[in-house]
Structures are given as C-alpha cells and as structure tokens.
C-alpha cells in the first residue's frame, strides 16, 4: 500500500468513527413545540440505591397544535462531564397525541437510583422522542435540541442509605438475654 492509499484509508476510518460517535448522542430535535417541561424531586440529595419520587410536569402553550405521533419521555441523569449515568425513559400516563393546548400534564413516578460508581451532582435532562426512529421533539427552552435541563440531583454514598419501616401497633420491648435490664 503506497502513501496515498494509506492516507485515504486513515481519512476514511476517521470519517466512519466521527459518524459513529455522532450517532450515539441521539438525534437533534426536528421541530420545536410550545411545551415547557419541569420536574420536582422529593429530595435533592439521595444515596445510590435509594428511591426518589419525581413529579413530571409538562405545560402546553395556548398555541400548541396537536401531535399526530405518540412520543416517549426520556430522562437522562448526567455526570459532571455530561456523560450518561442512568435513565428513566417511560411512557407518560396520557398519550402525547392527546395533549391539548393550554393544558398541563402532571404525574409522579418513583425510581431507585442504580448502584453506580459515581458520587456527586448529576444534571437531569428531559425531552420527548419517538422510540422507533430516535427523532426528538424540540421543547420550549431547549436550545441544544438534545433535551431540556430541568434539575440536579446529588448522589451520596450508599452507606448513607437508611430505611425505616413503620408498622401499625405497639410491640413489646425486647431485652438482652444476658442482661434483662437492657431494653
């Protein structure tokens, strides 16, 4: 292989690599609609492995035109370098094609934070997409076309995860078999 062929081969490989990396980042939004997404977390700091409640809210503008396709919600939790840690992609309880102008769609979901080797602040990115094609719908305030930044969650060490379970009724005190005065 001469120098020119080797150089063309390197350029071709670089082009293929750049295309492959770009495809992994998700498609840009094809159109923008007057839908403003927001979330509310029941806590801003949580240990990995613990549950969190997320309330999703989509405020639909008065100039909204109904959609013909049903989109799925994507929720990405990103580390400090914008690398994907985990997701909460899901179907909203009300089909997106049934959303009407001037309305608000709101619902709450509980997820468990995966056991992941990352501690610190995560950014939460939210959007709508079509699963079959990956096509994303642009939302109000979404300058990147990749999703709207809607919040942050700080991931804590799993050792800080304490679960208390309260049950009904009264229970007898327990004593130490070695020393009954210790209850």
Secondary structure, DSSP 8 states (H G I E B T S, - for coil): --HHHHHHHHHHHHHHHHHHHHHHT---EEEEESEEEEEEES-SEEETT-EEEEEEEEEE-TT----SS--EEEEEEE-TTS-EEEE--B--SS-GGG--TT-EEEEEEEEE----S--EEEEEEEEEE-TTT--EEEETT-SSSS-EEEEEEEEE-GGG-------SS-------SS-TT--
